[in-house]
Amino acid sequence: MLTELSFRVAGRDNVLCTFTQVHADAMIVINPLRSDPEARIERALYTVHADLDHARELVEGHFEGEYGEYDVVAEREDALTVEVPFRLPTVGDHGDPLHMALSALGADAFFLPLVVQEGYIHCTLVSASSEDTRAFVELTKQVNRFLDPEGFDLLNVGPWDPAPGRPEDLELTSRQQDVLQMAVALGYYSTPRETTLEELGEILDVSKAAVHKTLSAAENKVIKDAVGAR
């Protein structure tokens, strides 16, 4: 089973994060260009979804100084796409978060487009190895020990669904769905258990009580749905 891992990184001095904080409706989608599974990512397509004047102001005012020379690939009424050298904020001594994740997950892992919104860079990768997935989760624990609470957040670990979406009639909140999926993926419901509420709380950067409360609410809905009780 393929496993999806999603996390976000705060880039307080990053021009993309600053731009999306100032322009709340803006979104920047980054498509890294990867020619060789073993090679580092050198270039990427950056699509700025915003008012075209604001997008031009960002690109023309900051991209050359931040990334070097850039090539305009496409320009539309509400989006501007450029190709530039790939660069993300670093996470302590671990390097940038995408290469950090790829080094832990292996060359066969693949990533979905990165999304920058409201000051955060959101990354999603898909791994074919449960062992490598656990290695990455352990790495995130180390990273969280020297970053502030909002610097690096692991958001979800669970089965990768190429057609995502939860059953509407189950009425799980997105948070309940994410925590439940992570608990299943990390073996909380295995026999014997492979993780604890304390460890889940450490990964999610919340208390043991908060994890228990979220899982209990989700379990209650799932069980009632299974027996036809509402």
N, C-alpha and C positions, 0 to 999 in steps of 0.2 A: 504494500500500500504506500502510495506517495504521501509525504507529509509536508504540509505548508507551514512555514514559519514567517510571521510578520512582526516587524518591530519598527520603532520610530526613533529618530535622533534629533535632538534640539541643536540647531546651528545658530547660535545667538549672534555671531559675527559674520554669518554667511549671507551674501547679498540676496540669494533666493528666498531664504527664510525671512529676512527683513522685509523684502518686497511683499510676501504673502501675509505678513502681519499688518503692513500698512494698507494693503488692498485686500480686504477680507474675502471678496468674491473671487479672487484670482487663484489659479492653480497652475503649477508647473509640472509637466510630465517629462521624465528623463528616461530615454531608451538607450542604455549602454550598447555599444557596438562591440561584439566579441567575435573575433575572427578565429581564435584558437582556444579550446577549452582550458589549456594549461597556461595561457598567456594572461598577463594583466590587461585590464580594460583600459585602453588608451584614449578612445574618443566616444562621444555620445551625441544623440539628438536631444536638444532641449526645446520643448514646445511650451511657450508661455501663453496660457489661456487667460486673456484679460483684454480690456479695452486696448485697441491697437496702439494708440498714442502712449499709453502707459507701458505696454510691452516694448515698444521701440525705445522709450526712455531707459528702461532697464537694460536692454541689450546694448544700445549704443553708448550708454553712460558707464556701464560697469563690466560688461563681458570681456572686453579686450584686456582690461587691467586685471581681472580676476582669473581668466582662463587663457589668455593669449589670442591669437588671431581666430576669427570665427567666420563661417560661411552661412549666409542666409539660404535656407533650403526652400521655405515656403512662407508666404505672407497672406493672411486672410483678414476678414473684417474683425474677428475676435480672437485671433491667434497668430503667433509668430514662431516659426521653427528655425533653429540654427544648429549647425554642427560645430562642436568645440571640443577641446581636450577634456576628458572626464576627470572631475575632481569633486570630492566630498569632504566635509569636515572630518578630522581625525578623532578617534575615540582613545584618548590617552596615548599609551605606547603601542596600542594594537593596530594602528593605521586606520584607514577609512572603514566604515561599517560593512560595506558590501564585500570588499576583499577579505575582511576579517571573517565574515560569514562563509564565503566561498572556501577559504582555507580550512575551515572546520568541517564543512559539509562535503568537500571533495569536488573533483572536476566535473562529475556528472550532475551536480546540482544545477538548476536553472532558475532564473529570476524573472519576475514580472516587471513591467515598467515601474520606476520609482515615482512617487507623487509627493510634491511639496505643497503643503497647505497649512495656513495659520501658524507659520513659524516652525513647522516640523517636516523632516524628510521621512516619508513612510517607505519602507522596503519590504518586499515579499519575495521569499525564495521557496523553491520546492525541492525536497530531498528524497532520494530513493532508499536511503539507509537509515534505519531507526537508531543504530549505534552512533552514526555521525550526528543525527539530530540531537541525541542526548549530550554529545560532546559540545555542540553549540550552546545548548541550554546551560551547561556547566560554565562555559565561557562567559555567558551573559551574567552569571552570578558574580564572577570575578570582576567584570567590567563595572557592575553596579556598586561594587564596594568602594571605588575611588571616584565615581561621578556623583553629582548632585541628583536628587530623586527624579528630576525631569530631564536629565541629560540623555538617558538611554532607557527605553521601555520595550520589553518583549510583550507584544500585544496578543499573539495567538500562536499556539502550536496545535495542529489537528490535521485530520485527513484533508488532502487537497481535493477540492471539488471543482472541476472545470466549468460547471454550471452552478455557481453558488446560489444560496437562498434557502432559508429555513421554512418549513411548513407554517403558513400563516395561522392555521387553526391551533397550532401548538402554543402560540403566543409567548415564546421565549423572547426575552429582550436580547439585544445584540451582546450585551455584557454577559448574560447568563449563558448564551450560546458559546461565546469565546472561552469562558472559564471552564465550562463543561467539556468542551472539545480538548482543551489543554489537559484537564485532569485525566481524560480517557487516554490521550496520546502518551502521557508520562507514566501511565500505569497505576493511577490511584484506585481504579476499580479492578485491577488484576488481583489474582490470588496466588501467592501472597502479594500485598501491595508493594509497588515499586517506588512510590513517593508518598509524602505525607502532606497534610494541610500546611504545616510550617514551611516545607520546601516550596509548595505552590505559592504561598504568600510571599516568600523571598523572591521568587521569580517574578511575580506580578507586582512586587513592591507595595503590598498591602498586608494587613494583619491576618493572622490565622482565623480570627473571628469573622473578618470580612469575606474570606474565601468560603468558610463554612456556611455563612448566611446566603451567599450567592448560589452555591451548589445545592443547598437545601431547597431553595426556592425553585431552582431548575428541576431537581429530582421530583419535587412535588407535582410539577406540571407534567413531566414525562410519565410518571406513574399513573396519574389520573387519566391521562390520555390513553395509556396502554390498556386500562380496564374499563374505559368508556365512561369514566366519572368526571364531572365538571363542577 
